Amino acid sequence: MTKQISRIVVAMFAVLATVAGMPVAASAIALPAVDMEAVLKAAQIDPRRADSAITPGSKDSVLLVEQALTAKGLLAGTYVDGHFGTRTIDAYAAYQRSLGYTGIDASGLPGQTSLRSLGEQRYTVVKVVTAGTKVTYHGKLMNSRTKAMLVEAERRFGSAFGVTQGSYNPGGTPASAGTHDGGGALDLSVSAMTTTQRTNAARALRQAGFAAWVRTPAQGDWGYHIHAIALGDPDQSTGAYHQSGDYYLGFNGLANRGRDDGPLVSPKLTWEEYQRVN
């Protein structure tokens, strides 16, 4: 409320100054800011909620995005509520398609370029999240953000991981159901680990900003491995950002949406949040 009042006061000053013939500096009419980290988190969590609750810290930024989508005729005013639910995801995907994006690039998960384009003359974008460039690490493709997170998780665990499946691997392993089509998704070998080591590895990955689970043969058509999704990666596939949202909400990231069976880590931090406190 205070921020809204401040913006109104600034706008009234600008109008009065213009009427009086006084020059108004561009900085005097400051645009509101959209926090990209907060928007990405809401876009991952809110569609997976059973209700219309708002992700803490995201409301103001999501409202600005929703208002911009409404101005484009893509989102009904009924859904301008600060909840980045399925209607907002669909509207954002439609906006991405209007920019010429297709496939995974038009999934409804906001990226830096589309978010800035949508906000032209309406808002600025702060706390920008980028996936970085595509790199090869441990013989598998991933982006530089995911690599940095994996390197830190390896440091915390005290040993290097074997990567059995990387990112940007459309149509790779059928059992992955598309989660590896985009960025931020990894499968890691646990063949030489004890049960305790597997748990400790998943914990180290979670501490560095991944949603990570030890997968077992009893859960699906696969062997023992760790499945990890880099939280907040703007290149995630739809399946990957759904798993991110489920992780935040305490689920196991599988189709049955069972209880999270991994090691408890609190708070659940993105890579950017982790770096600010470590």
Residue frames relative to the residue before (quaternion, step in Angstrom):
aa qw qx qy qz dx dy dz
M 1.0000 0.0000 0.0000 0.0000 0.00 0.00 0.00
T 0.6500 0.5221 -0.3134 0.4546 3.59 0.94 -0.91
K 0.6472 0.5166 -0.3167 0.4626 3.58 1.01 -0.88
Q 0.6504 0.5203 -0.3189 0.4523 3.58 0.98 -0.84
I 0.6442 0.5162 -0.3157 0.4679 3.58 0.97 -0.86
S 0.6419 0.5301 -0.3225 0.4504 3.58 0.97 -0.87
R 0.6644 0.4994 -0.3109 0.4610 3.56 0.94 -0.85
I 0.6323 0.5305 -0.3284 0.4592 3.58 1.05 -0.79
V 0.6447 0.5242 -0.3129 0.4600 3.58 0.97 -0.90
V 0.6565 0.5078 -0.3075 0.4653 3.56 0.94 -0.92
A 0.6572 0.5118 -0.3087 0.4592 3.56 0.95 -0.89
M 0.6505 0.5108 -0.3173 0.4640 3.62 0.97 -0.87
F 0.6278 0.5334 -0.3317 0.4598 3.57 1.04 -0.79
A 0.6563 0.5200 -0.3104 0.4501 3.54 0.96 -0.90
V 0.6552 0.5070 -0.3161 0.4623 3.60 0.97 -0.84
L 0.6701 0.5005 -0.2966 0.4610 3.56 0.89 -0.94
A 0.6509 0.5156 -0.3138 0.4605 3.55 0.99 -0.84
T 0.6469 0.5171 -0.3238 0.4575 3.56 1.00 -0.79
V 0.6429 0.5189 -0.3150 0.4671 3.57 0.98 -0.87
A 0.7051 0.4569 -0.2541 0.4791 3.57 1.01 -0.81
G 0.5168 -0.6680 0.4059 0.3491 3.57 1.24 -0.08
M 0.4620 0.6741 -0.4511 0.3586 3.57 1.24 0.34
P 0.4766 -0.6547 0.4929 0.3183 3.62 -0.99 0.72
V 0.1660 -0.7827 0.5942 0.0823 3.57 -1.00 0.82
A 0.3837 -0.7264 0.5190 0.2360 3.58 -0.66 1.08
A 0.5996 -0.5868 0.4064 0.3619 3.58 -1.10 0.73
S 0.6594 0.5319 -0.3114 0.4305 3.57 1.02 -0.80
A 0.5690 0.6072 -0.3858 0.3985 3.60 1.26 -0.38
I 0.7150 0.3456 -0.2321 0.5617 3.58 1.18 -0.50
A 0.0132 -0.8500 0.5256 -0.0310 3.55 0.52 1.22
L 0.3813 -0.7087 0.5482 0.2277 3.53 -0.99 0.89
P 0.5324 -0.6033 0.4676 0.3659 3.59 -1.10 0.54
A 0.3974 -0.7293 0.5149 0.2125 3.58 -1.21 0.48
V 0.2378 -0.7238 0.6313 0.1450 3.52 -1.15 0.80
D 0.3002 -0.7424 0.5798 0.1500 3.56 -0.80 1.08
M 0.3242 -0.7864 0.4906 0.1889 3.60 -0.28 1.25
E 0.5990 0.5558 -0.3702 0.4418 3.60 1.01 -0.69
A 0.6842 0.4879 -0.2841 0.4617 3.57 0.90 -0.95
V 0.6444 0.5230 -0.3214 0.4559 3.59 1.00 -0.82
L 0.6520 0.5106 -0.3152 0.4635 3.59 0.94 -0.86
K 0.6478 0.5173 -0.3256 0.4547 3.57 0.93 -0.84
A 0.6673 0.4947 -0.2995 0.4693 3.57 0.94 -0.89
A 0.6566 0.5191 -0.3092 0.4515 3.59 1.01 -0.82
Q 0.6481 0.4888 -0.3120 0.4936 3.58 1.20 -0.45
I 0.7571 0.4229 -0.2119 0.4506 3.56 0.85 -1.00
D 0.7000 0.5410 -0.3056 0.3520 3.58 0.65 -1.11
P 0.6644 0.4934 -0.3457 0.4424 3.67 0.87 -0.69
R 0.6794 0.4837 -0.2845 0.4728 3.60 1.20 -0.42
R 0.5135 0.6426 -0.4201 0.3833 3.59 1.25 -0.07
A 0.4559 -0.6633 0.5213 0.2836 3.54 -1.24 0.50
D 0.7463 0.2932 -0.1797 0.5699 3.57 1.31 -0.21
S 0.5727 -0.5932 0.4349 0.3620 3.59 -1.24 -0.25
A 0.1995 0.7973 -0.5388 0.1850 3.58 1.10 0.70
I 0.3883 -0.7189 0.5377 0.2080 3.55 -1.20 0.58
T 0.4716 -0.6699 0.4959 0.2878 3.56 -0.92 0.91
P 0.5210 -0.6699 0.4233 0.3172 3.63 -0.68 1.05
G 0.8249 0.2419 -0.1981 0.4709 3.55 -0.98 0.92
S 0.6782 0.5279 -0.2872 0.4230 3.59 1.23 -0.14
K 0.4848 0.7347 -0.4192 0.2225 3.60 1.13 -0.57
D 0.6942 0.4866 -0.3063 0.4329 3.61 0.68 -1.02
S 0.6819 0.4859 -0.2903 0.4632 3.57 0.93 -0.89
V 0.6579 0.5021 -0.3139 0.4653 3.59 0.94 -0.86
L 0.6150 0.5487 -0.3463 0.4481 3.60 1.00 -0.76
L 0.6542 0.5101 -0.3167 0.4599 3.59 0.93 -0.84
V 0.6475 0.4995 -0.3144 0.4821 3.58 1.01 -0.80
E 0.6702 0.5004 -0.3016 0.4577 3.59 0.89 -0.89
Q 0.6355 0.5223 -0.3281 0.4643 3.57 1.01 -0.77
A 0.6476 0.5092 -0.3134 0.4723 3.57 1.03 -0.76
L 0.6381 0.5136 -0.3189 0.4768 3.59 1.05 -0.76
T 0.6330 0.5214 -0.3221 0.4730 3.57 1.05 -0.77
A 0.6424 0.5272 -0.3159 0.4578 3.58 0.99 -0.81
K 0.6678 0.4730 -0.2839 0.4998 3.58 1.21 -0.54
G 0.4950 -0.6740 0.4153 0.3581 3.58 1.30 -0.08
L 0.5330 0.6652 -0.3732 0.3663 3.59 1.25 0.40
L 0.7805 0.2196 -0.1101 0.5749 3.59 1.22 -0.38
A 0.4333 -0.6968 0.5075 0.2628 3.57 -0.80 1.00
G 0.5983 -0.6128 0.3897 0.3386 3.55 -1.03 0.82
T 0.5336 0.6426 -0.3892 0.3884 3.58 1.21 -0.50
Y 0.7456 0.4162 -0.2079 0.4770 3.55 1.10 -0.75
V 0.4821 0.6112 -0.4683 0.4181 3.59 1.21 0.30
D 0.3029 0.7885 -0.4598 0.2742 3.54 0.27 1.32
G 0.5760 -0.6051 0.3786 0.3983 3.61 1.26 0.02
H 0.6092 0.5044 -0.3422 0.5073 3.57 1.35 0.01
F 0.2419 -0.7939 0.5437 0.1253 3.60 -0.50 1.20
G 0.1045 0.8462 -0.5095 0.1159 3.54 0.64 1.19
T 0.7952 -0.3313 0.2085 0.4631 3.55 -1.29 -0.21
R 0.6189 0.5389 -0.3549 0.4479 3.61 1.04 -0.65
T 0.6681 0.4778 -0.2991 0.4856 3.57 0.98 -0.81
I 0.5994 0.5455 -0.3506 0.4692 3.59 1.05 -0.73
D 0.6733 0.4975 -0.2952 0.4605 3.60 0.87 -0.98
A 0.6610 0.5046 -0.3064 0.4632 3.57 0.97 -0.86
Y 0.6601 0.4953 -0.3150 0.4687 3.57 0.97 -0.83
A 0.6199 0.5334 -0.3413 0.4634 3.59 1.03 -0.73
A 0.6325 0.5227 -0.3265 0.4693 3.58 1.03 -0.79
Y 0.6386 0.5075 -0.3304 0.4748 3.58 1.02 -0.74
Q 0.6311 0.5274 -0.3323 0.4617 3.59 0.96 -0.81
R 0.6516 0.5037 -0.3163 0.4708 3.59 0.98 -0.79
S 0.6300 0.5391 -0.3369 0.4460 3.58 1.06 -0.70
L 0.6548 0.4834 -0.3000 0.4975 3.58 1.25 -0.42
G 0.6152 -0.5762 0.3354 0.4208 3.57 1.29 -0.05
Y 0.4813 0.6595 -0.4471 0.3653 3.59 1.25 0.09
T 0.0972 -0.7874 0.6071 0.0441 3.55 -1.15 0.64
G 0.8114 0.3018 -0.1887 0.4636 3.54 -1.33 0.16
I 0.8512 -0.1050 0.0981 0.5047 3.52 -1.01 -0.90
D 0.6322 0.5401 -0.3331 0.4447 3.60 1.17 -0.50
A 0.7165 0.3364 -0.2366 0.5635 3.58 1.32 -0.06
S 0.2528 0.8116 -0.4824 0.2113 3.55 1.00 0.92
G 0.5522 -0.5975 0.4057 0.4165 3.59 1.24 -0.34
L 0.5596 0.5528 -0.4000 0.4705 3.58 1.30 -0.04
P 0.4179 -0.7530 0.4399 0.2546 3.64 -0.48 1.12
G 0.1495 -0.7513 0.6370 0.0860 3.51 -1.11 0.83
Q 0.7133 -0.4761 0.2985 0.4187 3.56 -1.23 0.40
T 0.7012 0.4894 -0.2870 0.4318 3.60 0.78 -1.02
S 0.7003 0.4556 -0.2831 0.4710 3.59 0.82 -0.94
L 0.6337 0.5416 -0.3360 0.4384 3.59 1.02 -0.76
R 0.6721 0.4782 -0.2914 0.4844 3.58 1.00 -0.81
S 0.6350 0.5303 -0.3275 0.4564 3.56 1.02 -0.78
L 0.6506 0.5196 -0.3083 0.4600 3.57 0.94 -0.90
G 0.7531 0.4250 -0.2099 0.4562 3.56 0.99 -0.82
E 0.3172 0.7742 -0.5038 0.2152 3.60 1.21 0.14
Q 0.8469 0.0239 -0.1067 0.5203 3.55 -0.77 1.21
R 0.6502 0.4860 -0.3285 0.4829 3.60 1.27 0.29
Y 0.7911 -0.1124 0.1054 0.5919 3.58 0.97 -0.86
T 0.3720 -0.6645 0.5847 0.2795 3.53 -1.35 0.22
V 0.3595 -0.7207 0.5478 0.2265 3.59 -1.24 0.31
V 0.0497 -0.7907 0.6101 -0.0055 3.57 -0.79 1.06
K 0.7954 0.2467 -0.2305 0.5033 3.57 -1.33 0.33
V 0.0662 0.8396 -0.5295 0.1016 3.51 0.87 1.10
V 0.1888 -0.7636 0.6105 0.0926 3.56 -1.02 0.88
T 0.0207 -0.7933 0.6084 -0.0082 3.58 -0.81 1.00
A 0.4738 -0.6731 0.4942 0.2798 3.54 -1.11 0.74
G 0.4106 -0.7080 0.4757 0.3221 3.57 1.17 -0.52
T 0.6828 -0.4748 0.3595 0.4232 3.54 -1.28 -0.26
K 0.5266 -0.6056 0.4844 0.3481 3.56 -1.26 0.36
V 0.0066 -0.7982 0.5996 -0.0582 3.56 -0.83 1.05
T 0.3538 -0.6896 0.5787 0.2535 3.54 -1.31 0.24
Y 0.0564 0.7819 -0.6153 0.0828 3.56 -0.83 1.04
H 0.8199 0.0299 -0.0929 0.5642 3.56 -0.81 1.02
G 0.7050 -0.5075 0.2492 0.4283 3.55 1.09 0.80
K 0.7079 0.4222 -0.2605 0.5027 3.61 1.24 0.06
L 0.5167 -0.6569 0.4668 0.2890 3.54 -1.18 0.69
M 0.1676 0.7423 -0.6359 0.1288 3.56 -1.09 0.86
N 0.4921 -0.6246 0.4732 0.3791 3.60 -1.17 -0.09
S 0.6791 -0.5356 0.3198 0.3870 3.55 -1.23 0.46
R 0.5857 0.5508 -0.3782 0.4589 3.62 1.13 -0.50
T 0.6702 0.4906 -0.2963 0.4715 3.58 0.89 -0.94
K 0.6263 0.5368 -0.3380 0.4531 3.58 0.99 -0.79
A 0.6576 0.5103 -0.3167 0.4549 3.59 0.88 -0.93
M 0.6461 0.5133 -0.3139 0.4696 3.58 1.01 -0.79
L 0.6644 0.5059 -0.3039 0.4586 3.57 0.96 -0.88
V 0.6204 0.5378 -0.3370 0.4609 3.58 1.01 -0.79
E 0.6725 0.4822 -0.3003 0.4743 3.59 0.95 -0.85
A 0.6337 0.5171 -0.3367 0.4666 3.61 1.00 -0.73
E 0.6317 0.5221 -0.3276 0.4700 3.58 1.04 -0.76
R 0.6270 0.5269 -0.3362 0.4649 3.58 1.02 -0.75
R 0.6739 0.4916 -0.2966 0.4650 3.56 0.92 -0.89
F 0.6842 0.4802 -0.2765 0.4742 3.58 1.02 -0.82
G 0.4201 -0.7300 0.4436 0.3062 3.57 1.14 -0.61
S 0.7699 0.2190 -0.1436 0.5819 3.58 1.25 0.25
A 0.5365 -0.6176 0.4679 0.3343 3.58 -1.21 0.52
F 0.3645 -0.7106 0.5610 0.2180 3.54 -1.23 0.60
G 0.3543 -0.6767 0.5906 0.2605 3.55 -1.25 0.45
V 0.2281 -0.7858 0.5629 0.1170 3.59 -0.67 1.10
T 0.1845 -0.8131 0.5457 0.0847 3.59 -0.60 1.12
Q 0.7784 0.0289 -0.0509 0.6250 3.58 1.23 -0.41
G 0.2543 -0.7869 0.5485 0.1236 3.54 -0.88 0.99
S 0.6659 -0.4742 0.3959 0.4185 3.53 -1.25 -0.59
Y 0.7849 0.3204 -0.2419 0.4720 3.55 -1.40 0.04
N 0.4577 0.6784 -0.4226 0.3895 3.53 1.00 0.97
P 0.0368 -0.8500 0.5252 0.0182 3.61 0.63 1.10
G 0.8387 0.1431 -0.1357 0.5076 3.52 -0.92 0.97
G 0.3143 0.7933 -0.4721 0.2212 3.57 1.26 0.35
T 0.8135 -0.0393 0.0768 0.5752 3.57 -0.21 -1.27
P 0.4692 -0.7088 0.4413 0.2877 3.65 -0.57 1.08
A 0.6436 0.5472 -0.3296 0.4216 3.59 0.99 -0.77
S 0.6098 0.5770 -0.3492 0.4163 3.61 1.21 -0.42
A 0.2680 -0.8232 0.4718 0.1672 3.60 1.30 -0.20
G 0.7513 -0.4473 0.2203 0.4323 3.57 0.94 0.89
T 0.4611 0.7067 -0.4510 0.2908 3.60 1.19 -0.09
H 0.7088 0.4404 -0.2604 0.4857 3.59 1.16 -0.53
D 0.3899 0.7441 -0.4706 0.2698 3.62 1.24 0.13
G 0.7774 0.2782 -0.1428 0.5458 3.57 1.08 -0.73
G 0.7488 -0.4008 0.2918 0.4399 3.56 -1.20 -0.57
G 0.7716 0.4459 -0.2651 0.3682 3.52 -1.38 0.13
A 0.6484 0.5225 -0.3224 0.4502 3.61 1.24 0.02
L 0.0291 0.7980 -0.5986 0.0634 3.57 -0.92 0.98
D 0.1354 -0.7156 0.6709 0.1396 3.53 -1.31 0.49
L 0.1420 -0.8171 0.5583 0.0213 3.56 -0.84 1.04
S 0.4798 -0.6774 0.4848 0.2756 3.55 -1.05 0.81
V 0.0960 -0.7764 0.6200 0.0601 3.55 -1.13 0.75
S 0.2921 0.8252 -0.4563 0.1597 3.57 1.29 0.21
A 0.7527 0.3623 -0.2155 0.5057 3.61 1.06 -0.64
M 0.5789 0.6129 -0.3575 0.4017 3.59 1.29 0.17
T 0.4430 -0.6292 0.5637 0.3001 3.52 -1.25 0.53
T 0.6941 -0.4480 0.3424 0.4475 3.59 -1.26 0.15
T 0.6554 0.5068 -0.3073 0.4682 3.57 0.98 -0.85
Q 0.6558 0.5088 -0.3140 0.4609 3.58 0.96 -0.81
R 0.6128 0.5417 -0.3515 0.4556 3.59 1.03 -0.71
T 0.6621 0.4991 -0.2997 0.4720 3.55 0.94 -0.90
N 0.6634 0.5010 -0.3049 0.4647 3.58 0.95 -0.87
A 0.6246 0.5298 -0.3371 0.4643 3.60 1.07 -0.70
A 0.6532 0.5007 -0.3104 0.4756 3.59 0.93 -0.86
R 0.6345 0.5273 -0.3284 0.4599 3.58 1.04 -0.78
A 0.6547 0.5122 -0.3156 0.4577 3.60 0.89 -0.88
L 0.6437 0.5134 -0.3133 0.4732 3.57 1.02 -0.79
R 0.6537 0.5047 -0.3113 0.4702 3.58 0.95 -0.83
Q 0.6494 0.5253 -0.3214 0.4462 3.57 0.95 -0.80
A 0.7059 0.4498 -0.2545 0.4843 3.59 1.12 -0.66
G 0.6984 -0.5171 0.2621 0.4196 3.60 1.24 0.18
F 0.5442 0.5928 -0.4119 0.4275 3.57 1.22 0.35
A 0.3283 -0.5900 0.6717 0.3048 3.48 -1.41 0.29
A 0.0830 0.8330 -0.5357 0.1108 3.61 -0.48 1.10
W 0.0112 -0.7946 0.6063 -0.0291 3.53 -0.99 0.92
V 0.3897 -0.6480 0.5914 0.2801 3.55 -1.21 0.58
R 0.1873 -0.7903 0.5768 0.0876 3.58 -0.61 1.15
T 0.1830 -0.7939 0.5756 0.0700 3.55 -1.05 0.84
P 0.6368 -0.5374 0.3811 0.4005 3.63 -1.17 0.43
A 0.6074 0.5730 -0.3548 0.4206 3.59 1.13 -0.54
Q 0.6756 0.5165 -0.2873 0.4408 3.59 1.20 -0.47
G 0.8163 -0.1006 0.0992 0.5600 3.58 1.11 -0.46
D 0.6769 -0.4864 0.3714 0.4090 3.55 -1.35 -0.15
W 0.5486 0.5694 -0.4141 0.4509 3.55 0.53 1.23
G 0.4831 -0.6318 0.5119 0.3248 3.54 -1.29 0.23
Y 0.7081 -0.3991 0.3310 0.4793 3.56 -1.30 -0.08
H 0.2567 0.7342 -0.6034 0.1758 3.58 -0.95 0.91
I 0.3961 -0.6586 0.5615 0.3068 3.57 -1.32 0.06
H 0.1813 -0.7535 0.6253 0.0915 3.52 -0.94 0.98
A 0.0103 -0.8251 0.5624 -0.0538 3.59 -0.70 1.09
I 0.0992 -0.7733 0.6258 0.0247 3.55 -1.03 0.92
A 0.3775 -0.7291 0.5273 0.2186 3.59 -0.76 1.06
L 0.3798 -0.7438 0.5048 0.2183 3.58 -0.42 1.21
G 0.8377 0.2316 -0.1607 0.4678 3.56 -1.04 0.79
D 0.4216 0.6873 -0.4928 0.3271 3.60 1.19 0.22
P 0.3561 -0.7736 0.4782 0.2145 3.64 -0.56 1.07
D 0.6427 0.5176 -0.3241 0.4626 3.61 1.27 -0.14
Q 0.3665 0.7675 -0.4688 0.2384 3.61 1.24 0.07
S 0.4628 -0.6147 0.5574 0.3121 3.52 -1.25 0.54
T 0.6818 -0.4665 0.3521 0.4399 3.57 -1.28 0.22
G 0.6557 0.5162 -0.3146 0.4524 3.59 0.93 -0.86
A 0.6620 0.5130 -0.3044 0.4538 3.56 1.00 -0.82
Y 0.7125 0.4228 -0.3029 0.4710 3.61 0.83 -0.78
H 0.5600 0.5497 -0.4004 0.4732 3.59 1.20 -0.28
Q 0.6476 0.5041 -0.3200 0.4735 3.60 1.01 -0.76
S 0.6049 0.5468 -0.3513 0.4601 3.58 1.07 -0.70
G 0.6696 0.4995 -0.2971 0.4624 3.56 0.90 -0.95
D 0.6467 0.5172 -0.3202 0.4603 3.57 0.98 -0.82
Y 0.6173 0.5437 -0.3445 0.4524 3.58 1.03 -0.76
Y 0.6538 0.5077 -0.3144 0.4648 3.59 0.88 -0.91
L 0.7391 0.4346 -0.2204 0.4650 3.58 1.01 -0.84
G 0.6044 -0.6237 0.3343 0.3660 3.57 1.28 0.17
F 0.5279 0.6147 -0.4188 0.4099 3.58 1.19 0.57
N 0.5970 -0.6325 0.3896 0.3029 3.55 -1.30 0.29
G 0.5253 -0.6735 0.3977 0.3351 3.60 1.25 0.09
L 0.5832 0.5536 -0.3759 0.4606 3.58 1.28 0.18
A 0.6993 -0.4863 0.3220 0.4133 3.56 -1.28 0.32
N 0.6661 0.5114 -0.3120 0.4444 3.61 1.09 -0.61
R 0.2744 -0.8000 0.4884 0.2148 3.57 1.35 -0.18
G 0.1712 0.7994 -0.5450 0.1860 3.53 0.86 1.05
R 0.6985 -0.4486 0.3492 0.4347 3.54 -1.32 0.14
D 0.5650 -0.5911 0.4533 0.3549 3.58 -1.07 0.74
D 0.1509 -0.8213 0.5475 0.0541 3.56 -0.70 1.09
G 0.5257 0.6496 -0.3983 0.3781 3.57 1.27 0.29
P 0.6939 -0.4674 0.3364 0.4323 3.59 -1.28 0.10
L 0.4920 -0.6708 0.4750 0.2870 3.55 -0.99 0.85
V 0.0399 0.7577 -0.6497 0.0459 3.54 -0.93 1.00
S 0.0890 0.8036 -0.5804 0.0973 3.58 -0.73 1.04
P 0.5184 -0.2701 -0.8059 0.0945 1.51 -1.62 1.91
K 0.5141 -0.6027 0.5016 0.3476 3.56 -1.29 0.28
L 0.0855 -0.8475 0.5234 -0.0215 3.54 -0.32 1.31
T 0.4069 -0.6309 0.5914 0.2944 3.52 -1.25 0.51
W 0.6952 -0.4497 0.3473 0.4404 3.57 -1.28 0.15
E 0.6619 0.5077 -0.3089 0.4569 3.58 0.92 -0.85
E 0.6564 0.4918 -0.3088 0.4816 3.58 0.98 -0.82
Y 0.6243 0.5508 -0.3285 0.4461 3.57 1.01 -0.83
Q 0.6801 0.4978 -0.2975 0.4485 3.57 0.89 -0.93
R 0.6507 0.5286 -0.3315 0.4328 3.60 1.03 -0.65
V 0.7594 0.3566 -0.2074 0.5031 3.62 1.11 -0.49
N 0.7173 0.3806 -0.2475 0.5285 3.60 1.25 0.05
